[in-house]
Amino acid sequence: MAALEPELSLAGLEEELSCCICLCIFSNPVTVPCGHNFCASCLELTWAGLSEGFSCPQCRTSFATRPKLHKNTVLCRVVEQLQGRSGAKEQEQEEDEEAAGCKAEEPPVYCDSCRDTPAVQTCLTCTASFCAEHLRPHHESPAFRDHQLCLPLRDLQYRKCPTHNRLFEFFCSKHGTCICSLCLLGHKLCPTTPLEQAKASAQSMLKKKLMELHNQSERAVKAMSTVKTNQSQSAETASRKKDLIRNEFLEIRAMIEERENDIMKAIADEEKRVCNKFDYIYGVLGNKKNEIQSLRDQIEMALHESDDVLFLKRAAALQLISPKEAFVPVVEMDQNVMHSGFMSAVGLKEMLKHQVVQCKEQKAEARPGKTKGPPAAPANKTSGGKKPHGSRAPSQDRFHKEKTLSQAPATPQVEADTKEKKKPAKVAPTTAPTAAAAAATKVLIDSFLKKSREELLQYAANITLDYNTAQDNLILSEGYTKVSVSDIPLSHKQHPQRFTEYRQVLGFQCFKRGVHYWEVELQLNTFCAIGVCYGSMARHGLESRLGRNSSSWCIEWLNSKISSWHNDIEKCLPSTKATKIGVLLHCEEGFVIFMAVGEKHNLIYKFKTQFTEALYPAFWLFSSGAVLSLCQMKE
């Protein structure tokens, strides 16, 4: 046990004294300003060719200028002592093995002249091995001065060209093979270099490739961590939704327990679906990491190959292998399932309340001597006022809004209830004017759709992007007229108007009245959204998603699918190949039109509503490949 303790401490010390770049014990260690240590050659290779953007390979701390590297003398002495103890230990093991007869030595290479004495060197020019006596002419005679000597080699045939029976002297990088001087005629159009130069070049390329694989491995680990974080956030979102629905069912659990279980199962299935996707992505990223690690191990083994030919053969094969970058697709919970489940619970509760109130009124009317005419009249008007709205969904939406307002102060709630009570009484007398206004609006919209692009340019507005609203992963460029996505957060300055969760940004200009037109070019339009919103739209949480609230209107591109979104309601639209989208906003008439510029039937979708606040152009980029550019149409 006493003998094992130094060995265990030595093994732990070797791990602590290993460079995180080459994974070997430090060689000439240097220290960067953040305190981490690396091999001087490894750090020089990592920063080779950089003029700025210097960072620590371990903690990613960035430096404004290239740091001055100083040799860590204390660490050098520790490494030397460790290597000395390791060498002594290995020597003892070898002596023990030799004494026990466990080590089988290879037979020596004999002199090709006398065939009796072991050779001390091999002449690559003579393609023969010599002992000390027969090697003397190579040292004494000027005729052998240019001959190339090396350590004794057992078999020289694999170093000869099978066609011309001459030693390999050059390497053809085009065909990835070693050639002799006579083969140069057949490779005169190919790039050829001497073997030593080719080996040095291949070593340099493999070292760079090893560094790239190390960085890919780190990014894969970060991506796996991001997947786990997103998975836990999705689980928390599902848990919050389940709590909301469970609270709704507390009042009527005895009557609708079966329905509650069905809805909870649907949400649990959605949660399981998303979690399974995350588990699958995590597994794929793990396999990618193992693949990268396997390639790194192969390259490290190749770099330790002392034979030039075998090394170049392995290097040529390894250079052709290039693993793909780790990619994390966007996986989100299906908000329609969540929202529909919640609204179903609210609708059932409202329906139950309505039935209970109706039963009480019928019992009161059946009592003698009492009339319930006046109270019954508003109830009939209310039911009659709901008919023009169509299906049951609008009533559920109003109830959902009332539930939301119930958490606010009492005064806004009373005002909302008063408006709801007044609406049914105004339906009948305002039917004709509303129809006339709708017809006039339709004619106005059609007139704008018939206008040419040149006619629409009279309403052109130059839009720029508001830096204070851009989410941390968004990059604004070209005078705040172009937006793209960065995989690394940019750490924008904190601002109350900045979006936090979703990669969204608003236009700097706002419009309260008049007609305005602007154009947006989609360079890569697979995952993005264009729209307008109120300045009061939330900047945090689920309510800050463009089109998922009552304060924003947008159209989205998701691969080949195009949809319109408002108040968390989606409508699928016909696809378009247009890469430039025109947006026409009419504040007084209350409509916004999205058009495909350059197409004959250019209407994509139109929203008609009554705007109550100033409107801002809004943009949402889902993935790192999406790029949006605002067209400047007037001087």
C-alpha positions as CSV (number, residue, x, y, z in Angstrom):
1,M,0.0,0.0,0.0
2,A,2.9,2.4,0.8
3,A,4.2,1.8,-2.7
4,L,0.9,2.4,-4.4
5,E,0.3,5.8,-2.8
6,P,3.1,7.6,-4.8
7,E,1.9,6.0,-8.0
8,L,-1.7,7.2,-7.4
9,S,-0.5,10.8,-6.6
10,L,1.8,10.7,-9.6
11,A,-1.2,9.7,-11.9
12,G,-3.3,12.5,-10.5
13,L,-0.4,15.0,-11.0
14,E,0.0,13.9,-14.6
15,E,-3.7,14.9,-15.3
16,E,-3.2,18.3,-13.6
17,L,0.0,18.9,-15.6
18,S,-1.5,18.1,-19.0
19,C,-2.2,20.8,-21.7
20,C,-5.9,21.0,-22.6
21,I,-5.0,21.5,-26.3
22,C,-2.7,18.6,-27.0
23,L,-3.8,16.5,-24.0
24,C,-0.1,15.8,-23.3
25,I,2.2,16.8,-20.4
26,F,3.3,20.4,-20.6
27,S,6.2,21.2,-22.9
28,N,7.7,24.6,-22.3
29,P,4.5,25.8,-20.4
30,V,3.5,29.5,-20.6
31,T,0.7,31.4,-18.7
32,V,-2.0,33.6,-20.2
33,P,-3.4,36.6,-18.3
34,C,-6.5,34.6,-17.1
35,G,-4.2,32.2,-15.3
36,H,-4.4,29.1,-17.5
37,N,-1.3,27.3,-18.7
38,F,-0.6,25.8,-22.2
39,C,2.3,24.4,-24.2
40,A,4.0,27.4,-25.9
41,S,3.9,25.6,-29.3
42,C,0.2,24.7,-28.9
43,L,-0.8,28.2,-28.0
44,E,1.2,29.7,-30.9
45,L,-0.5,27.3,-33.3
46,T,-3.9,28.2,-31.9
47,W,-3.3,31.9,-32.4
48,A,-1.5,31.6,-35.7
49,G,-2.8,33.9,-38.4
50,L,-4.9,36.0,-36.0
51,S,-4.6,39.8,-35.8
52,E,-7.4,40.3,-33.3
53,G,-10.0,38.2,-31.3
54,F,-7.4,36.5,-29.1
55,S,-9.0,34.3,-26.4
56,C,-8.1,31.6,-23.9
57,P,-8.7,28.2,-25.4
58,Q,-9.9,26.9,-22.0
59,C,-12.2,29.6,-20.5
60,R,-12.7,31.6,-23.7
61,T,-11.7,34.9,-22.0
62,S,-11.0,37.4,-24.8
63,F,-8.1,39.8,-24.9
64,A,-8.0,43.2,-26.7
65,T,-4.4,42.6,-27.9
66,R,-2.1,39.6,-28.2
67,P,-1.0,38.8,-24.6
68,K,2.7,38.7,-23.8
69,L,3.5,35.1,-22.9
70,H,5.9,34.3,-20.1
71,K,7.5,31.0,-19.3
72,N,6.1,29.4,-16.1
73,T,9.4,28.4,-14.5
74,V,7.9,26.7,-11.5
75,L,5.6,24.6,-13.6
76,C,8.7,23.7,-15.8
77,R,10.5,22.3,-12.8
78,V,7.5,20.3,-11.7
79,V,7.2,18.8,-15.2
80,E,10.9,18.0,-15.3
81,Q,10.7,16.2,-11.9
82,L,7.6,14.3,-13.0
83,Q,9.2,13.3,-16.3
84,G,12.3,12.2,-14.4
85,R,10.3,10.0,-12.0
86,S,8.3,8.6,-14.9
87,G,11.5,7.8,-16.8
88,A,13.1,6.2,-13.8
89,K,9.9,4.1,-13.2
90,E,9.8,3.0,-16.8
91,Q,13.5,2.0,-16.7
92,E,12.9,0.0,-13.6
93,Q,10.0,-1.8,-15.2
94,E,12.1,-2.6,-18.3
95,E,15.0,-3.9,-16.1
96,D,12.5,-6.1,-14.2
97,E,11.0,-7.4,-17.4
98,E,14.4,-8.2,-18.9
99,A,15.5,-9.9,-15.7
100,A,12.4,-12.1,-15.7
101,G,12.8,-12.9,-19.4
102,C,9.3,-11.3,-20.2
103,K,10.5,-8.9,-22.8
104,A,11.2,-10.4,-26.2
105,E,13.8,-8.3,-28.1
106,E,13.7,-8.0,-31.8
107,P,16.6,-9.5,-33.7
108,P,19.2,-7.0,-34.8
109,V,19.7,-5.8,-38.4
110,Y,22.9,-7.4,-39.7
111,C,25.5,-5.8,-41.9
112,D,24.9,-6.5,-45.6
113,S,28.7,-6.8,-46.2
114,C,29.8,-9.3,-43.6
115,R,26.4,-10.8,-42.6
116,D,27.7,-11.4,-39.1
117,T,28.0,-8.1,-37.3
118,P,24.9,-6.1,-36.3
119,A,24.6,-2.9,-38.4
120,V,25.0,0.5,-36.8
121,Q,23.5,2.6,-39.7
122,T,21.6,2.2,-43.0
123,C,22.6,4.1,-46.1
124,L,19.5,5.0,-48.0
125,T,21.6,5.8,-51.1
126,C,23.2,2.4,-51.2
127,T,20.0,0.8,-49.9
128,A,22.2,-1.3,-47.5
129,S,23.0,-1.6,-43.8
130,F,26.6,-1.6,-42.5
131,C,28.5,-2.3,-39.3
132,A,31.0,0.1,-37.9
133,E,33.9,-1.4,-39.9
134,H,32.1,-1.4,-43.3
135,L,30.6,2.0,-42.6
136,R,34.0,3.6,-42.3
137,P,34.3,4.5,-46.1
138,H,31.1,6.5,-45.8
139,H,32.8,8.6,-43.1
140,E,36.3,8.8,-44.6
141,S,35.9,8.8,-48.4
142,P,34.6,12.0,-50.1
143,A,32.8,9.8,-52.7
144,F,30.2,8.8,-50.0
145,R,29.8,12.3,-48.5
146,D,26.3,12.9,-50.1
147,H,25.0,9.5,-49.0
148,Q,22.0,9.7,-46.7
149,L,22.5,7.7,-43.4
150,C,19.9,6.8,-40.8
151,L,19.3,4.3,-38.0
152,P,19.3,0.6,-39.1
153,L,16.2,-0.3,-41.1
154,R,15.1,-3.9,-41.5
155,D,13.3,-3.8,-44.8
156,L,14.1,-1.3,-47.5
157,Q,11.9,-2.7,-50.2
158,Y,8.8,-0.8,-49.1
159,R,10.8,2.4,-49.5
160,K,11.5,1.7,-53.1
161,C,9.4,2.5,-56.1
162,P,7.9,-0.8,-57.4
163,T,8.2,0.4,-61.0
164,H,11.8,1.7,-61.1
165,N,13.3,0.0,-58.0
166,R,14.6,3.3,-56.7
167,L,14.1,4.9,-53.3
168,F,11.2,7.3,-52.8
169,E,12.4,10.8,-52.8
170,F,9.2,12.9,-53.5
171,F,5.6,13.0,-52.5
172,C,2.8,13.8,-55.0
173,S,0.0,15.6,-53.1
174,K,-2.4,15.3,-56.0
175,H,-2.4,11.5,-56.0
176,G,-1.4,11.2,-52.3
177,T,1.5,8.8,-53.0
178,C,5.3,8.6,-52.7
179,I,7.3,8.6,-55.9
180,C,11.0,8.3,-57.0
181,S,12.9,10.7,-59.2
182,L,12.1,8.8,-62.4
183,C,8.4,8.9,-61.6
184,L,8.6,12.7,-61.8
185,L,8.2,12.4,-65.6
186,G,4.7,10.9,-65.1
187,H,3.9,13.5,-62.5
188,K,5.3,16.6,-64.1
189,L,1.9,18.4,-64.0
190,C,1.3,17.4,-60.3
191,P,2.5,19.4,-57.3
192,T,5.5,17.3,-55.9
193,T,7.7,18.0,-52.8
194,P,10.6,16.2,-51.1
195,L,9.5,13.7,-48.5
196,E,10.8,15.7,-45.5
197,Q,9.0,18.8,-46.7
198,A,5.8,16.9,-47.4
199,K,6.0,15.3,-43.9
200,A,6.4,18.8,-42.2
201,S,3.5,20.2,-44.2
202,A,1.3,17.2,-43.4
203,Q,2.2,17.5,-39.7
204,S,1.3,21.2,-39.7
205,M,-2.1,20.5,-41.4
206,L,-3.0,17.7,-39.0
207,K,-2.1,19.8,-36.0
208,K,-4.5,22.5,-37.3
209,K,-7.1,19.9,-37.9
210,L,-6.6,18.6,-34.4
211,M,-7.2,22.1,-33.0
212,E,-10.4,22.4,-35.1
213,L,-11.6,19.1,-33.8
214,H,-10.9,20.3,-30.3
215,N,-13.0,23.4,-30.8
216,Q,-15.8,21.4,-32.4
217,S,-15.8,19.1,-29.4
218,E,-16.2,22.0,-27.1
219,R,-19.0,23.5,-29.2
220,A,-20.7,20.1,-29.2
221,V,-20.5,20.0,-25.4
222,K,-22.0,23.5,-25.2
223,A,-24.8,22.4,-27.6
224,M,-25.6,19.4,-25.4
225,S,-25.8,21.7,-22.4
226,T,-28.1,24.0,-24.3
227,V,-30.4,21.1,-25.2
228,K,-30.6,20.0,-21.5
229,T,-31.4,23.6,-20.5
230,N,-34.1,23.9,-23.1
231,Q,-35.6,20.6,-22.1
232,S,-35.9,21.7,-18.5
233,Q,-37.5,25.0,-19.5
234,S,-40.0,23.2,-21.7
235,A,-40.8,20.9,-18.8
236,E,-41.3,24.0,-16.6
237,T,-43.6,25.6,-19.2
238,A,-45.7,22.4,-19.4
239,S,-45.8,22.3,-15.6
240,R,-47.1,25.9,-15.4
241,K,-49.8,25.2,-18.0
242,K,-50.9,22.0,-16.1
243,D,-51.2,24.1,-12.9
244,L,-53.4,26.7,-14.7
245,I,-55.7,24.0,-16.1
246,R,-55.8,22.2,-12.8
247,N,-57.0,25.4,-11.0
248,E,-59.8,25.7,-13.5
249,F,-60.9,22.2,-12.9
250,L,-61.0,22.5,-9.1
251,E,-64.4,24.1,-9.1
252,I,-66.1,21.5,-11.3
253,R,-63.9,18.4,-10.8
254,A,-66.8,16.2,-9.7
255,M,-68.7,16.8,-13.0
256,I,-65.9,16.9,-15.6
257,E,-63.1,14.7,-14.1
258,E,-62.9,12.5,-17.3
259,R,-62.5,15.6,-19.5
260,E,-59.8,16.9,-17.3
261,N,-57.8,13.7,-17.5
262,D,-58.1,13.8,-21.3
263,I,-56.7,17.3,-21.5
264,M,-53.9,16.6,-19.1
265,K,-53.0,13.5,-21.1
266,A,-52.8,15.6,-24.3
267,I,-50.4,18.1,-22.6
268,A,-48.4,15.3,-21.1
269,D,-48.1,13.7,-24.5
270,E,-46.9,17.0,-25.9
271,E,-44.3,17.3,-23.1
272,K,-43.2,13.8,-23.7
273,R,-42.9,14.4,-27.5
274,V,-40.7,17.5,-26.9
275,C,-38.6,15.7,-24.3
276,N,-38.2,12.7,-26.6
277,K,-37.0,15.1,-29.3
278,F,-34.5,16.7,-26.9
279,D,-33.3,13.2,-25.8
280,Y,-32.9,12.2,-29.5
281,I,-31.0,15.4,-30.3
282,Y,-28.8,14.9,-27.2
283,G,-28.0,11.4,-28.3
284,V,-27.1,12.6,-31.8
285,L,-24.8,15.2,-30.4
286,G,-23.3,12.6,-28.1
287,N,-22.6,10.4,-31.1
288,K,-21.1,13.4,-33.0
289,K,-18.8,14.1,-30.0
290,N,-17.7,10.4,-30.0
291,E,-17.0,10.6,-33.7
292,I,-14.9,13.7,-33.3
293,Q,-13.0,12.1,-30.4
294,S,-12.3,9.0,-32.4
295,L,-10.9,11.1,-35.3
296,R,-8.8,13.0,-32.8
297,D,-7.4,9.8,-31.5
298,Q,-6.6,8.6,-35.0
299,I,-4.8,11.8,-35.8
300,E,-2.8,11.7,-32.5
301,M,-1.7,8.1,-33.3
302,A,-0.7,9.2,-36.8
303,L,1.4,12.1,-35.4
304,H,3.4,9.6,-33.3
305,E,4.2,7.5,-36.4
306,S,8.0,7.7,-37.0
307,D,8.0,6.1,-40.5
308,D,7.6,8.7,-43.2
309,V,5.7,6.6,-45.7
310,L,3.2,5.1,-43.3
311,F,2.7,8.5,-41.8
312,L,2.0,10.1,-45.1
313,K,-0.4,7.3,-46.1
314,R,-2.3,7.8,-42.8
315,A,-2.2,11.6,-43.1
316,A,-3.6,11.5,-46.7
317,A,-6.5,9.3,-45.5
318,L,-7.2,11.4,-42.4
319,Q,-7.3,14.7,-44.2
320,L,-10.2,13.5,-46.3
321,I,-12.3,13.0,-43.1
322,S,-14.1,16.1,-42.0
323,P,-17.0,15.8,-39.5
324,K,-19.9,18.1,-39.7
325,E,-20.6,20.8,-37.2
326,A,-23.0,20.1,-34.3
327,F,-26.5,21.6,-35.1
328,V,-29.3,22.1,-32.6
329,P,-32.7,22.4,-34.4
330,V,-35.4,24.5,-32.9
331,V,-37.8,22.4,-30.8
332,E,-40.7,24.2,-29.1
333,M,-43.9,23.1,-27.3
334,D,-47.0,23.2,-29.4
335,Q,-48.7,26.3,-28.0
336,N,-51.9,25.4,-29.8
337,V,-52.2,22.2,-27.7
338,M,-51.6,24.2,-24.5
339,H,-53.9,27.0,-25.3
340,S,-56.7,24.8,-26.6
341,G,-56.6,22.7,-23.5
342,F,-56.8,25.7,-21.3
343,M,-59.6,27.3,-23.3
344,S,-61.5,24.1,-23.3
345,A,-61.4,24.0,-19.5
346,V,-62.5,27.7,-19.3
347,G,-65.3,27.0,-21.8
348,L,-66.6,24.1,-19.8
349,K,-66.6,26.1,-16.7
350,E,-68.5,29.0,-18.4
351,M,-71.0,26.6,-19.8
352,L,-71.6,25.1,-16.4
353,K,-72.1,28.5,-14.8
354,H,-74.5,29.4,-17.6
355,Q,-76.6,26.3,-17.0
356,V,-76.6,26.9,-13.2
357,V,-77.8,30.5,-13.7
358,Q,-80.5,29.4,-16.2
359,C,-81.8,26.8,-13.8
360,K,-82.0,29.4,-11.0
361,E,-83.9,31.8,-13.2
362,Q,-86.4,29.1,-14.3
363,K,-87.1,28.2,-10.7
364,A,-87.6,31.9,-9.8
365,E,-90.1,32.4,-12.7
366,A,-92.1,29.3,-11.6
367,R,-92.7,30.9,-8.2
368,P,-96.2,32.6,-7.9
369,G,-96.5,36.3,-7.5
370,K,-93.1,37.2,-8.9
371,T,-92.1,38.2,-12.4
372,K,-88.6,38.1,-13.9
373,G,-89.3,39.9,-17.1
374,P,-86.8,42.8,-16.7
375,P,-83.9,40.5,-15.7
376,A,-84.7,38.0,-18.4
377,A,-84.6,40.7,-21.2
378,P,-80.9,41.4,-20.9
379,A,-80.2,37.7,-20.9
380,N,-82.1,37.3,-24.2
381,K,-80.4,40.3,-25.7
382,T,-77.0,38.9,-24.7
383,S,-77.7,35.6,-26.4
384,G,-79.0,37.4,-29.5
385,G,-76.0,39.6,-29.5
386,K,-73.7,36.6,-29.7
387,K,-75.2,35.2,-32.8
388,P,-73.4,37.5,-35.3
389,H,-70.1,36.3,-33.9
390,G,-70.6,32.8,-35.2
391,S,-69.1,29.9,-33.2
392,R,-68.4,29.5,-29.5
393,A,-64.7,30.4,-29.8
394,P,-65.2,34.2,-29.5
395,S,-67.2,33.9,-26.3
396,Q,-64.4,31.8,-24.9
397,D,-61.9,34.5,-26.0
398,R,-63.9,37.1,-24.2
399,F,-64.1,34.9,-21.1
400,H,-60.3,34.4,-21.3
401,K,-59.8,38.2,-21.4
402,E,-62.2,38.7,-18.5
403,K,-60.2,36.1,-16.5
404,T,-57.0,38.0,-17.3
405,L,-58.5,41.3,-16.4
406,S,-59.7,39.9,-13.1
407,Q,-56.1,39.9,-11.8
408,A,-55.9,43.6,-12.5
409,P,-57.2,46.5,-10.3
410,A,-61.0,46.7,-9.8
411,T,-61.5,49.8,-12.0
412,P,-60.3,48.4,-15.3
413,Q,-62.4,45.2,-14.6
414,V,-65.6,47.3,-14.0
415,E,-64.9,49.2,-17.3
416,A,-64.4,46.0,-19.2
417,D,-67.6,44.5,-17.8
418,T,-69.5,47.7,-18.7
419,K,-68.3,47.5,-22.3
420,E,-69.3,43.9,-22.6
421,K,-72.8,44.6,-21.3
422,K,-73.2,47.6,-23.7
423,K,-72.1,45.7,-26.8
424,P,-75.2,43.5,-27.3
425,A,-77.6,46.5,-27.2
426,K,-75.7,48.3,-30.0
427,V,-75.6,45.4,-32.4
428,A,-79.0,45.9,-34.1
429,P,-78.9,49.7,-34.8
430,T,-75.2,49.6,-36.1
431,T,-75.5,46.7,-38.5
432,A,-76.2,48.7,-41.6
433,P,-73.4,51.4,-41.0
434,T,-70.9,48.7,-40.1
435,A,-71.7,46.8,-43.3
436,A,-71.4,50.0,-45.3
437,A,-68.0,50.8,-43.6
438,A,-66.8,47.3,-44.3
439,A,-67.8,47.6,-48.0
440,A,-66.0,50.9,-48.3
441,T,-62.9,49.5,-46.6
442,K,-62.9,46.5,-49.0
443,V,-63.1,48.9,-52.0
444,L,-60.2,50.9,-50.6
445,I,-58.1,47.8,-50.1
446,D,-58.8,46.6,-53.6
447,S,-57.8,50.0,-55.0
448,F,-54.4,49.7,-53.2
449,L,-53.9,46.2,-54.5
450,K,-54.4,47.4,-58.0
451,K,-51.8,50.0,-57.7
452,S,-48.4,49.4,-59.3
453,R,-45.2,49.5,-57.3
454,E,-44.3,52.9,-58.6
455,E,-47.7,54.2,-57.4
456,L,-47.1,52.7,-54.0
457,L,-43.7,54.3,-53.7
458,Q,-45.4,57.7,-53.1
459,Y,-46.2,56.3,-49.6
460,A,-42.6,54.9,-49.1
461,A,-41.0,55.2,-45.7
462,N,-37.4,54.5,-45.0
463,I,-37.2,52.1,-42.0
464,T,-34.2,51.6,-39.7
465,L,-33.9,49.1,-36.9
466,D,-34.0,50.2,-33.2
467,Y,-30.8,49.0,-31.4
468,N,-32.5,49.3,-28.0
469,T,-35.1,46.6,-28.9
470,A,-32.7,44.0,-30.5
471,Q,-32.3,40.7,-28.7
472,D,-28.8,39.8,-27.7
473,N,-28.3,37.3,-30.5
474,L,-29.2,39.8,-33.3
475,I,-26.5,41.6,-35.3
476,L,-27.5,45.0,-36.8
477,S,-25.4,46.2,-39.7
478,E,-25.4,48.4,-42.9
479,G,-26.6,51.5,-41.0
480,Y,-29.2,49.6,-39.0
481,T,-31.0,48.3,-42.1
482,K,-29.8,44.7,-42.0
483,V,-30.3,42.1,-39.3
484,S,-28.8,38.6,-38.9
485,V,-28.3,36.1,-36.1
486,S,-25.2,35.3,-34.1
487,D,-24.8,31.9,-32.4
488,I,-23.0,33.7,-29.5
489,P,-24.9,36.3,-27.4
490,L,-23.5,39.8,-28.1
491,S,-24.2,41.2,-24.7
492,H,-26.1,44.4,-25.7
493,K,-26.6,47.1,-23.1
494,Q,-29.5,46.5,-20.9
495,H,-32.6,48.4,-21.9
496,P,-36.3,48.2,-20.8
497,Q,-37.4,48.0,-24.5
498,R,-35.1,45.1,-25.4
499,F,-36.5,41.6,-26.2
500,T,-35.0,38.9,-24.0
501,E,-36.3,35.5,-25.0
502,Y,-37.1,35.7,-28.8
503,R,-34.8,37.0,-31.5
504,Q,-36.9,40.0,-32.4
505,V,-36.3,43.7,-33.2
506,L,-38.5,46.6,-33.9
507,G,-38.2,49.5,-36.4
508,F,-37.1,52.8,-35.1
509,Q,-40.0,54.7,-36.8
510,C,-43.6,54.5,-35.5
511,F,-46.8,55.4,-37.3
512,K,-49.9,56.8,-35.7
513,R,-51.8,58.1,-38.8
514,G,-51.5,58.2,-42.6
515,V,-50.5,55.6,-45.2
516,H,-47.0,54.1,-45.2
517,Y,-45.2,51.5,-47.3
518,W,-41.9,49.8,-46.9
519,E,-40.2,46.7,-48.4
520,V,-38.1,43.9,-46.8
521,E,-35.8,41.6,-48.6
522,L,-35.5,38.0,-47.4
523,Q,-32.0,36.8,-48.3
524,L,-32.5,33.4,-46.6
525,N,-36.2,33.2,-45.8
526,T,-36.6,29.8,-44.3
527,F,-37.2,30.8,-40.7
528,C,-38.3,34.4,-40.1
529,A,-41.4,36.6,-39.6
530,I,-42.4,40.2,-40.7
531,G,-45.1,42.2,-39.1
532,V,-46.2,45.3,-37.1
533,C,-46.9,45.7,-33.4
534,Y,-47.8,48.2,-30.7
535,G,-45.0,49.7,-28.8
536,S,-46.7,48.4,-25.6
537,M,-46.2,44.7,-26.6
538,A,-44.4,42.7,-23.9
539,R,-40.6,42.3,-24.1
540,H,-40.4,39.2,-21.9
541,G,-42.2,35.8,-21.7
542,L,-44.6,34.0,-24.1
543,E,-46.6,37.2,-24.6
544,S,-43.5,38.8,-26.3
545,R,-43.7,36.4,-29.3
546,L,-44.7,38.3,-32.5
547,G,-48.3,37.3,-33.5
548,R,-48.9,35.4,-30.3
549,N,-50.8,38.3,-28.6
550,S,-53.4,40.9,-29.4
551,S,-50.8,43.6,-29.9
552,S,-49.1,42.3,-33.1
553,W,-49.8,41.0,-36.6
554,C,-47.3,39.1,-38.8
555,I,-46.7,36.5,-41.5
556,E,-44.1,33.7,-40.9
557,W,-41.9,31.6,-43.1
558,L,-41.2,28.1,-41.7
559,N,-39.3,26.2,-44.5
560,S,-41.9,26.2,-47.3
561,K,-44.8,26.9,-45.0
562,I,-46.2,30.4,-44.8
563,S,-48.7,31.4,-42.0
564,S,-50.4,34.5,-40.7
565,W,-50.5,35.1,-36.9
566,H,-52.5,37.4,-34.7
567,N,-53.7,36.8,-31.1
568,D,-52.1,33.3,-31.1
569,I,-54.3,32.2,-34.1
570,E,-52.6,30.8,-37.1
571,K,-53.8,30.7,-40.7
572,C,-51.9,28.7,-43.4
573,L,-51.3,30.7,-46.6
574,P,-50.3,29.8,-50.2
575,S,-46.6,29.6,-50.7
576,T,-44.7,32.3,-52.7
577,K,-41.3,32.4,-54.3
578,A,-40.9,36.2,-53.8
579,T,-37.8,37.3,-51.9
580,K,-38.9,40.9,-51.5
581,I,-42.0,41.6,-49.3
582,G,-43.9,44.9,-49.4
583,V,-45.9,46.1,-46.3
584,L,-48.7,48.7,-46.7
585,L,-50.1,50.2,-43.5
586,H,-53.2,52.4,-43.4
587,C,-53.6,53.7,-39.8
588,E,-57.0,55.5,-40.1
589,E,-58.8,52.7,-42.1
590,G,-57.2,50.0,-39.8
591,F,-55.6,47.5,-42.2
592,V,-52.1,46.2,-43.0
593,I,-51.3,44.4,-46.3
594,F,-48.4,42.1,-47.0
595,M,-47.5,41.8,-50.7
596,A,-45.1,39.8,-52.8
597,V,-43.1,42.4,-54.8
598,G,-42.7,41.4,-58.5
599,E,-45.4,38.8,-58.7
600,K,-48.6,39.2,-60.7
601,H,-51.0,38.2,-57.9
602,N,-49.0,39.9,-55.2
603,L,-51.4,39.7,-52.2
604,I,-50.0,37.4,-49.4
605,Y,-52.4,38.4,-46.6
606,K,-54.2,41.4,-45.1
607,F,-55.3,42.1,-41.6
608,K,-58.3,44.4,-40.9
609,T,-58.8,45.8,-37.4
610,Q,-59.1,49.1,-35.5
611,F,-55.6,50.3,-34.4
612,T,-55.6,52.0,-31.0
613,E,-51.9,52.7,-30.6
614,A,-48.9,53.7,-32.7
615,L,-47.5,50.9,-34.8
616,Y,-43.9,49.8,-35.2
617,P,-42.4,47.5,-37.9
618,A,-41.4,44.2,-36.3
619,F,-39.1,41.4,-37.3
620,W,-38.4,37.9,-35.9
621,L,-35.5,35.6,-37.1
622,F,-35.8,32.0,-35.9
623,S,-32.5,30.5,-37.0
624,S,-28.9,31.5,-37.5
625,G,-29.2,31.3,-41.3
626,A,-32.0,33.9,-41.7
627,V,-31.1,37.5,-42.9
628,L,-33.5,40.4,-43.4
629,S,-32.6,43.7,-45.2
630,L,-34.7,46.9,-45.2
631,C,-34.9,48.5,-48.6
632,Q,-34.2,52.2,-48.7
633,M,-36.6,53.5,-51.4
634,K,-36.3,57.3,-51.2
635,E,-33.5,59.8,-50.6
